[in-house]
Amino acid sequence: MPDTDAATISDDLRAEIVETAVTSRASVRAFLPTAVPKETIARILEAASYAPSGSNMQPWKVRVVTGAVKDRLVAAVSAEHDAGRMQERDFKYYPTPFPEPYLTRRRATGWGLYGALNIEKGDKEAMHRQHGRNFLFFDAPVGLIFTIDNTLEMGSWLDYGTFLQNIMVMARGLGLATCPQAAWCSFHSTVKDVLEIPDDEIVVCGMALGHADTSEVVNDYRPVREPVDGFTQFLGFDD
């Protein structure tokens, strides 16, 4: 948005616009085939690049795939998934074992999603099929694969999260939807082979980008968020 336009917007309206973009972001799992122009994707990534990073290192690297390249990636990884040939990840995403309250939240989210899809507990075939939709980018016309140099430390990974969030929020501002996907990391070697990614880069995650298919019930599911007073201590306000 040009500075001249921004200057005419009240603080309340500006806050409302940003808040709507943030709170309407959701992990969309069904997309329309409607194409997203390259110029729009570049605009999203340019805005996202203003994310803060320690010493302005900007540790993010992005491969944007569509068309025949996306089809090759989808076919290769889907075949590995269907054959059960998951690859050991380059980094550990979840703790072992899961402590509380995180285990309860994880289970609630999983069964909430499967419940929305009428997938019953124990139906491993249906669960496998739904998990496999990750590797179709949930039918989104655009997929993004994010990598980071394997020499970088935890600080750069923290910075990376702000970059990913910027992409998702900017996409919402343009009427688009996203789904960040850690699932791609379980097939990182295949991803690297198809996209010719160097061995010294780690696959951080993938992301589906496009227009949400609002007719699909899976997109109605929203996990419960912890209230502010559940994770925040306000200190010194009553002094």
N, C-alpha and C positions, 0 to 999 in steps of 0.2 A: 504493500500500500504506500503511495507517495507521501512524503512528509507533509505536503500542503493539505492533503485529505485528512491525515492523522491529526493535524492540529485542530481541525474543526469538530472532532469527535470528543464528546464529554468523557471524563474518567469513568463514569458509571457505565456508559455504553461500551467503551473499550473493554472494561472488565467483563461485561456480559458476553461480548463476542469471544474473548479468550476463554472464559469459563465454559461457554457452550461447546467450543471446539474440544476442550479438555474432557469434559464430562460426557460428551456424546461419543467419544472414542470407545470402540469396543472391538473385540476380536471377532471379526466377521468370518463365517465359515461357509458362505455360499455367495458367489458373485455372478453378475451378469457378464455376457461376453463383450459388452461395449468396450471399444478400444480406448486407451488413454494416450493422448498425443505425447510424443517424446518431449516437446517443449514444456508440457505440464509437469512431467516427471523431473525434468531439469530444474524447473522453478521450485519444486518441493525440496529437492536436494540442495539447491543453493541456499534456501532459507534455513534448512536443517544444519548447514555447515557453520552457522553462527552459534552453535552449541559451544559452551565453554569447555576448554581442555587445558590441563596443566602445561604451562609454558607454551601454550598454543600449539601443542604437538599434533592435534587433529589426527588421531590414530585410525580413523575409519577408512575402509576401502569398500567400494560397492560395485557389484556386477548387476546390471539391470537386464533381464532376459524377457523376450517375447518371441512370438512367431516360431520359426523352425528351431532356433536355439533352445527356447523353452521346451518345445516338444521333445527334443533329444534328452534334455535334463530330466524331464518328467518320466519319460520312458525308461531311462537307465535306472533311476532311483526307485521307481515303482517296482521294477523287476526285482531289485535287491530286497525291497521290503516284502514283497509277496513270497520270496524264497526264504525269508527269515534270516537274511545275512546282514544283520546290523553290525556296525563297526564301532569299536571302542572309541569314545569321544576323546578329543584332545584336552578337554577340561571337564571337571566335575560340576554339573549344574545344581544337582540336588544333594542334600545331606543324607548320610546313611548311618544310623536309621533316622527316619523323620521324627523330630521332636514335636511336642505340642507347643503352641496351638496350630502349628503349620500343617500337621498331619490331618487334623480335622477339617481345616480349610481346603486342603487339597482334595480330600474325599468328597466334600460337599460340592466342590466345583465339578469334579469328574462325574458324579452321579447326577448332578443338576443338568449337565450337558447331555448325558446319555438319556436321562429321563425325558428331556425335551424332544429327543429323537426316537423315543419309545424303544430304546435298547435296554433289554432286561439284564440284570446282574447275572454274570456267568455266560452270557452269549458272546463267547470269544470271537466267533466268526464275524458278527456284526461290529464288534469293537475294532477288530483288525481292519475291516473294510472302512470304518469311519476314520481310523488313524491314518489309513492309506490316502485319504483325501488331502492330507497335508502335502503329499508329494505330487498332487495335481494343482497345487497352490489354490485349492478349493475352487478351481475353474476360473480364477481371476485371469485377466488378459496379460497381466504383468507380474513377474516375480523378481524379487531382489535377493541377492546373496551377499552377506556382509562378512568381511574378513579383517583380521588384524595381524600385524607382524608378530611372530612368536617370540621376539626378543623383549616385548613390552610387558610391563608389570600391571598389578591390580589397579593402580590409579588410572591407567589408560582405559581399562575395561569399564571403570566407573564413568569416565568421560563418555565412553561409547554409548552408554545408556541414555545420556541426555541427547545425543545425536539421533538415536532411534525414536525417542519420544517426540523430538521436533518433527521428524518425518510424519509420524502418525497424526500429530495435531495439525500440521500444515495440510495434510491430505484432507482432514475433516473440514478445514476452512475452505477447501475447494470442492466440497461436496462428495469426496471420495471416501472409501473405507479401506481398512488394512487388517491384516492378521499377522502379528509377529510369530515366528515359528522356530522354536528350538529343535524341533524334530529333525530338521535337515542335518544337524550336527552328528546324528547317528549314522549318516551315510556320507561323511565328509570326504572320504577318499574318492568315491564315485563322483561327487560334486566337483572335486578338484580335477579329476580326469576329463570330465565333459567340458568344463569351462577353462581348462588349461591354467589352473591356479597354481602358483609355485608352492613347493613343499614348505617354505619358511613362513607361510601364512596359515592362520587358524580360522576355520569357519566358525563365526560367532553365532549366526542364526540366518534364517531366511525370512521373507516377508511377502505376503500376497497383497496386491494393490489393484484396486478397481472400483466399480460401482456395486454396492451391496444389492443382492437379490432379496428384496423385502418380502417376497412371497414365501420364502423358505422359513419354516418355523425355527430352525436352528439359530437364526439371527435374532430371535426374540429373547433368547436366554441371556440373562445378566447375572453374574455372580454377586453375592452380597459383599458390600464393603464395610470394613470396620469403621465405627464412628470415630471422630477426631479424638474424643476423650479416652478412647481405647488404646491409642498409641502415642499420646502427647501428654507431657507435663508442662503446664504453664507456671513459670517460676518468677517470683518477684513482682507480680502484678498487684498484689494486695499490700505491698509495703507502703 
